[in-house]
Amino acid sequence: MNETVNLQYRPPLPMPSLYGADVNNANRHIDYQNHYGSMSDAGNPYVSSDDNKLVEDLKLSFNTFTKFLGTDHLTHEHLKVISQQPAPPRLESQKISKEISSEAVLAERDIKLAKEILNRPRVGEAIRGKGGEITRGSLETAGGTLIGNTNPNTNSADPFISYTNRDLVKELVGIFDRVRDPSEDRNWFEEKHRYIDVKTLDEMRKAPVDGSASDKFSLREIYLVKNIFDRPGLLQSLDDYKANGYAVTGSLNHDNWLKNYSLERWLKNDRAEKGD
């Protein structure tokens, strides 16, 4: 289905908050916590909700959203359109297709749900299936992978709380040379093959976060590796077909070594899977 979004629409500017900076007990965490910026407003009841609550409520609102948009699925762009709708009691039709139902009405809570999902990149990543489509099936899958509240305003010591899996892998690529095993370096013509032993990462994630391990690993590196281990299925995927591909002479998967070229392949495959 060809879909076009009316880019001329501009949502009304939000009113200034009367309650100061600390809304819903969510103090802004300066160190990397606002990596994606903040979209939630003071009156959004979802700010303090766990990620899986957002997914469950999106399941309940799925029919309303798709009926309003005239589609059989949702996308990141669709959620943006929902989030930009003016306030009820009845919304002006923001048409994405010509076959929109005149009975499609969004509640204010629906709009705030869409806003908060957009404000949490990890939720947005988890609910997107093949080609970036959000379907009932992708929502079912996402429900079991999300734990806690990853709103970027959450006061957490973990600087990666709102980072997507893809962002974590990019960060790992950035420190790859520092934590690799130089004894395993290999050169294939002009290609440099570098390797990280998963045992090294396991040592990093077990390091204390009270600063006592600062001589060997930075706190940022420790939290990065903790996230890679804690995200369901992420570490396995970095040593699986998504990263290593299929070898003609035998699989190189699950050998407990992460390769620089494999991480680049993982990023490429992840973009393809999400339709980016």
N, C-alpha and C positions, 0 to 999 in steps of 0.2 A: 504494500500500500504506500503510495507517495504521500508524504506528510509535509506540510509547510507550517511554520510557526510565524505568527504575526509579530514581527520584531518592533512594530511601532508602539506596542503597549508598554506603558511605564507604570509600575505600581506607585501608589501614593507614598510620600516620604513618611517614615515612622515618627511618632511624637517623641520628644525627649523623655527619658525615664525620670520619674519623680522619686525613685527609691535609691539613687546612688549607684555605685559600681557593683555592689555585692548583691546580686539578685539570685534567689533560689539557692543561697549558700554556695554559689559557684564563683569563687574568686578567680580572676584571670591569672593564669600561670605564665610568666613571662618567658621562661627558657624553652623556646621551641613550641610551646603549647598552642600558639595561635598560628601554626604553620599554614592553615587553610583559611584563616579569617573567621569571623563570627557572623552568623546570620540570625541567630535566635534573638527574639525580643523579650522584654521583661515579662510579658503576659503569656508566654508560651508554656503550657503545662507540661510539655514533653522535655523541657530542659533537664529535669531531674530524673527522667525515666531511663531505665536500662535499654540497651540496644535491642534486645529481643522483644521488648514491649513495643517498640516502634514497628518491628517486623510483624508482630501479631496484629497490631491495629491497621497496618497497611493491608493485610489479608482481608480484614473486615471491610475496609474502604475500597477494595480493589474494583468491585463492580461499579461503585459510584464514580471512581476516577475514570475508568475506561468508558463508561457511558457518557460522561461529560466530554471526554476527548474524542469519542467516536472511534475508538480503537479496540483491539482485542488483547493488547498488552501495554505495558508501560516502558518508558525509557527515562534516562536522566533528564533529557530535555523536557519530557512530559511533566516530570515533577517540578521543574522550574516554572512551567506555565501555571500549574496548580498553585504554586507558592506565591505567584504574583497576582492572583485574583483579588479584586476588591472585596470588602467585607459583605457578608450576607445582610439583610434577609434573602435577597435573590441576586445572583451574580449575572453580570453581562456575559454572554457566551463568548469565550475565547476559543475560536474555532481552529482546530487542527485539521479537520476534514469537513466536508460539506454535509455529511450525514450525521450531524450531532443531534442528540435528542433534546427537545425543548423541555423535557421533564428532568434533565440532569441538573441537580442542585447540590452544591457543596456546602457543608457546614463550616463554621469558623475553625472548628477543631481539625477538619480535614486539611485546611490550608496550613495550619500550624504544624500538623504532622509532616506534610511535604517539606516545609521549611526546615524542620529539625533533621529530617533524613538527609537533606542536602548539606546540612551543617556537620554531618558525621561521615567523612569519607570512607571509614571502614564499613559502615552500614551500606553505603552506596555500592561499594565494591562487592560485598557479600551477596547482595540481592540481585545482582546482574548475572544473567545466564549467557548463553551463546549469542554472539552478536550484540551484546549489551542490552538484550531485552529482559525486562522484569516480568516474569510470569508467575502463575500460582505455583508452578513446580520449582522455580528458582527461589521463591519465598520459603517454601517448605525446606529446601536444602539449607538456606541461610539461617533458619531459626536455630539449628543445633550448633552453629559455629560461633555465635556471638555471646560474649560474657561481659557484664558490667556496663558502665556508662562511659562512652568515649567522646562525649561532648568536649570540644577543644577548650572550653572554659573550666573544665573539671580541674580542681586543685590537686594535681598529682605530681609526684617526683619523677614519674616516668615521662621523658620527653617525647616518646613515640606512641603515646596512648591513642592519638587520633590518626596515626600514619596508616596508610594502606599497606598490604603485603608488597605491592610493587615498589612503594617508597622504601620499605625496609631493604629490599633486594638492591635497590640503587645505592643505599647507604653502605651495604656490605661490599658492593663493587668499589666504593670509594676508599674503604680501608683494606681492600684485598691484599695489596702488596705488603702492608705492615704486618698482617697476621698470617701470611702464607708460610709454607715450609720451603725455604730456599734450596734445600737439598733435593727437592723434587722438580726443580725448574727444568723445563725441556723446551728446545727450540726446533720447530719444524719449518725449515726454510725461513721465511720472514715472520712466521707466527710464533709468538711467545706463549707457551702453555705454562700456567702457574696453578698451584694446588694448595688448598687449605684442608688440613686434617680435621674432620669433625670432632675428634678428641680435643683439639685445641679450642674449638668453640665451646665444647662442654666445660672445659676448664674455665673459660671466660664467664660463662653464665653462672657458675657457682661462686665466682668471686664476690666478696662482700661489697655492699654499696654504701659503706660508711666512710669511704675514702682511704681505707687501709691498703687497698690494692692499686692505688693511683700510680705507683711506680711502674707497674707492669701494664695495666689497662686503664683507660679513662672511664669515668662513670658513664659517659655517653656510649662507649663501646660495649660496656657490660649490659646496659639496658637494651641496646640494639640486639645483642645476641640472645638475651632473655626473651625478647619478643619473638625472635625467629624460632626459638624452641617452643614457646608457649602457644603460638598461633596454630590451630588445628591443621595438620597436613602440610604446613609451609616448608619445614625443613626437609621432609620426605620428598616434596616436589622439586627441591633443588638438587636432589640426587636421583631423580627419576626421569622418565621419558620426556617430560616437559622441558627439562634442562639438557639432558644428554642425548636425546633422540634415540634412534635405533641403529645399532652397529651391525653391519653385514656379517662380520666374523664373530659376533657375539655381543651381548649387552654389556655396556659399561655402567649400568645402573646399580645403585645400592652398593657401591664400593667404599662408602664412607669418606670420599674425597670430593670437595667442591672445586670446580674448575672455573677459571676466569672466563673462558669461552662459553662454558655451559650456562653461566649466569646471564651472559648477554643473550644467549638463545632463549632462556627462560623469559627474559623481559620482552623479547620479540614475540614469543608465543602468547604471552599474557595479553599483550596489546591486541593481537589477532583474535583471541578468545573473546575479549570484551568489546570488540568492534571499534577500537580507538585508532 
